[in-house]
């Protein structure tokens, strides 16, 4: 029973890697409440957590070395809890803005461990199963938090932020069921030749993986920037229709978790290529779509692509580098992915200006081409996948407790 709750605690951490935008629907109401504040600054409340994530995801490994992985995760959850409910307790905009950065800091402290502990503690099919379930929890968790935030908004925009109280029971579960000292590499006489490996060294193969993560998130984020405009400008739906379709991505991400399990079992070397293939098809569909049904299919494919790609990326880290280097290497890949999300609006604007085409359909067409190129590259990597393995990582693997 304790092992089951430990697994559940690890899986629930995945919710917070995507929770920063759960209260995005409060923005219009906040703009009305803070009439003296620039609306753009208010909108920034939903993206500014990325700064905290980018800075504190790699730093989390240094905190873990000093205070332990479990304590670092608990600190992140406490920071998310306090920062998350702060807007419910005050109307001081400066304090609210700082609290949103705090959400990013807390997320950064636990984000890499939410994934790296799975690949550190589990092997083979069990690891693939846990990574798939992580995507399922991420998708369904995002939907549940967003849904309840919407329900709480019926009172006022401040009450929506009470949804972050969910961090409290999860923190208690982590405190009770995650063992102290988890994440430490056990000494092994067979590993003496590797004992001096620098855990903060990032192998060149990991930087290549991080580059894929950066380009994937830069391009994937086009959908959050341009999708609503695409639907409205082509006159086949409203902003609310676009919002509803984007909400379907949460379910698609959950489905993507199960699809990832199957892909890893049968086509492990090509899992990333398959994810990018889904993304390519999705963006081509959105480029030509003139109906909500077709756009819905495209959005579903995007959700599947995100879930499969991110799970494949994290799983690949343990395949490409030593177990000692997994936590920091994972944080580097996640950080690069978040940098991609942060700069995506500027990349989209640059593409529009470069080609003199401001239409959202053109942005999606360029995105489809980028994904197609990445799919081809990932397929070539898949052909040579066996040559990329870090063969001496086995002595460091710690079994699940």
N, C-alpha and C positions, 0 to 999 in steps of 0.2 A: 504493500500500500504506500509506503514512504517513497519507494522508487517511482511509483505512478505520479505522486504529487510533485516529486522533483522534476519529472519530465513536463508536467503541466506548468510548473513555475517557469521553466525555461521557454516553453512555447508562448506563454502569455507575455513575455518580454518583447516578443516580435510586434505586438500591438503598438508599442510606443515608437517604433521606427517610422511609423507613418501617421502618427496622431496629431502632428502640429497643425494640420489643416482641417481638423475635425469641426472647428467652430467657424469656418469660413463664412457660413451663412449669416453670421452676426454683423458682418461688415456694413451692409446698408443701414442697419439700425444704429450702429456706432457712428456712422457718418452724420446721421441726423442728431445724435446726442452730442457729438463733439463738433458743432457747427463752426467753431473757431479754429479747428485743426484742418490742415490741408488733407483732402480726401486721399491723395496718393500716399501720404504718411500713414494713414489709417489702414489702407490696403497692404502696406508693407508689414503690418502685424502678422500676416499669414506666411510671409516668406523670410522674415528676419530670423526665425529660429535656425535657418540653414547656417547662419554665421556661427552660432554656438556649436552646431553639429560638426561643421568643418574644422573648427579649432580644437574641440574637446574630444573628438573621436580618436585621433592619434595620441593625444595627451592621456587618454584613459589608461593606456598601457603603462605609462610611467606611474600613475596613481596606483594601478594594480600591483606593480612591483613593490611599491612602498607600503600599501595598506591592505593588499589582497584583493582578488577578483570579486569575492562576495561583498566585501565592504564598499568597493567601488560601484557595484551594481546598486546596492542599497542606497548609497549616496545619490546616485542618479535618480532613483525613484522618489526619494524625499524631495529633491530639487524640482522634479516634475510636479509632484503633489502641491508643494508650496507655490511654485510659479503658476501652475495651471489654474488654481482657484483664486489667485490674487485679483484678476479682473472682476470676480464675483463680489469682492469685498471692498473695492475702491473705485472711484471715478477719476482718480488722478492719472492723466494720460501718460505722463512720464514714467510712473510706476508700472502702469500696464505694459508700456513698451519694453521696459526692463524685464518684466516678468516673461514676455514672449522670448526674449533672448535666453532667459533662464530655462525655458522649455527646451531650447536647443542644447544648452549646456548639459542638462540632465539626460537628454536623449543621447548626446555624444558620449557621456560616461558609460552608458550601457549598450549602445548600438552594436559595437563590434563583438561584445561578449554574448549577446543574444544569438549570434550566429556561430562564433568561433568555439564556444563551449560545446555546441552540438557536434561539430566535427572533431573536437578534442576528446569528447567522452564516448563517442559511438563509432562503430566500424561498419563497413559493408552495407547490407540492405537496411540494417537498423538505422544507420546514419542517413541513408537516402529517405527512409520513411520519416524520420524526424525533420529533415530539411523540407520535405514536402508538406508536412503538417505545419511547419513554421509559416509557410506561405499561406496555408489555409487559415491559420489563426490571424495572420496579418490582414488578409482580405476581409474575413468576417468580423474581426475586431474593429477594423476601420468603419465598416458599415454600422455596427452596433453603436459605437461611440458617436458617429455622425447622426444616427437616427435619434438617440436620446438627447443629444445637444439640440436637435430640432424640436423635440417635444418640450424641453425645458425653455426654449425660446418663446413659447406661447405666453410665458409670464413677462419676461423682458430679456434683453440681450445678456445681461449680467448673469442670470440664472443658468444660461447655457454652459458657463464655465465650471459649474459644479460637477460636470461630467468627468473632470480630471480626478475626482475622488476615487476613481477606479484604481489609481496608483496605490492607495492605502492597503486594500486587501492583497494586492499582488506583492507589495513590499513585505507584508507579514508572511506570505507564503514563501518568499525567497529567504526570509530570516529563519523560518522554521525548517524548510525542506532542502535548501541548497547547502551541502556540507561545507564546513569551514576548510579553507585550503584548496577548494576546487580550482582547477586551472593550473595548478603547479605541476611541473614535469617531474615525475618520479625518477630518482637516480637509478641507473641500471648499469651494472658492470660492463655489459655488452656495448654500452654507448659511450665509453670513456673517451674514444677518439673523437666524439662529437660534443663532449661536455662543454667545450669552450665556444660553441657557436654563439654568435652575437644575436640575441633574440630581436634586436631592433634593426638588424640588417634586412634590407628588402632586395630580394633577388630580381635580376632583370626580367625574368618571366612574369613576376608579379607586377612589375611596372607595365608590361604589355597588357596584362589582364586589366589593370587599373585604367589604362588608356581606352580599352573597350568599354569599361563601365562608364567612363566620362562621356564618350561619344554616344553611348546608348541613352544615357539620361538627358544629355543635351537635346537629342532628337525626340525622345519619348515625350519630353515636357512640352513639345509643340502642341500636343493635344490639349493641355490645360490652358495654353495661351490663345489658341486659334479656333478651337472646336466650336465654341458658342457662336463666334463670329461667322464661321462657315455655315452653320445651320441657319442663322438669321439672314445672312447675305444672299443665300440661295433660295430663300423664301419657302423652305419646306418644314419649318418648325420655329418655335419660340425659344427664348433664353431658358425658360423652365423645362422645355423639352430637352434641350441640350444638357441641363443639369441632371435631369432624370437619367439620361443615357450615360453620363459620366459616372453616376452612382452605380450603374451596372458593372463598372470596372471592379468594384470590390468583390462582387460575386464571381466575376471572371478570374480574379486573382486567386480566390479560394479554389476554384476549379483547376486553375493552373498548378496549384500545389499537388493535386492528385495526378495530373498529367506529368508533372516533373518526376514523380516516383516511377511511373511507367517508362518514361524516356530514359532515366538513369539506369534502369534495369536492363533495357534492351539496346539503347544507343548512347551509352554514356559519353563516348568521345565526341558525339555530335550534338549534345544537349544544347550547347550555346548557339550553335548554328541553327538548330530547329527553332529556338526562341526568337532569334533574329529573323528567321523565315516568317514566323507568325507576324512579327512587327512589320516586315516588308509588305506582306499581303494586306495587313490592316491599313497601312498608310496609302497604298494604292486604291483600296476600297474607298477611303475617305476622300481621296483626290477626285474620284469620278462620281461619288454619291450625290443623288438628288432626292433622297427619301430617308425618313427616320429609320425605317427597317434596315436598309443597307448600312446606314451609319451605325446603327446598333450592333450589327455584325462586326463592323470594323472596330468598335469600342471593345467588344468582347474579346476579339483577337489581341488587342493591345493589352488588356488585363492579363490574358494568358501569357503573352510574351514577357511582361514584366515579372510575373511570378517565376516562370521557368528560367529566365535570364539571371535574376538575382540569386536564386537558389543554386544555379549552375556555377555562377561566379564564386560564391562562397565555398562550395564544395571543391571547386578547382584549386582553391588556395592550398588546401591540405594535400592535394595531389602534386602541386608544383614546388612546395617548399617543406622544410623540416617542421616538426610539431612545435619546436621551441619558437619558431618564427611565425606560426599561424596567427596568434592574436594580433600582433602589430601589422602583419601583412594584410590581414582582413580589414583592419581599421584604415589602412592606406587605400585599399580598393573602395571601401564605403565612402571615405572622404572624397576621393576623386569623383565618385558617382554624385555626391551632393554638390560638389563644385559645378558639375555639369548641369544640374537642376537650377542652380543659382544663376548661371550665366546664360541659360537658354533663351530668355527674352531678348537679350542683346544679340545673340547669334541669329535669332529669327529676324530681328530688325536689320542686321548687317546683310543677310541674304536678300531681303526685300530691296534694300538700297542698292546692292551690288548688281542685281538683275533688273532693277526698275520695275518690279512687280510686287504690289502690296497685297494681292489677294491671298486669303488663307489657303485656297486650293493649291496655289503654287508652292506655299511653304510645305504643305503636306507632300507634294510631289518631290520636292528636294529631299524631304525626310525619307521618303520611300527609296530614293536613289542611294542615300547614305546607308540605310539599313541593308539594301541589296549588296552594296560593296562589303559591308561588315559580314554579311551572311557568307559571301564567297570566301573571305579571309578566314572566317571561323571554320568553314568546311575544309579548307586546306590544312588548318591547324588540327582538325579532327583526324585527318589522314595520318598525321605524324604524332598523334596524341601519345602513343606508347613511348616515344622517345623523350617526352617532356617530364616524365615522372621523377620525383625526388626519391631515389631508391633507398636512401638511408634514414627515412623518416620513421620507419616502423619501430625502432627501439624506444622512441619517445612516447608512443601512443598510450594514453591512460584509458583504461576501460571504464565503462559507466559504473557508478557506485550503486 
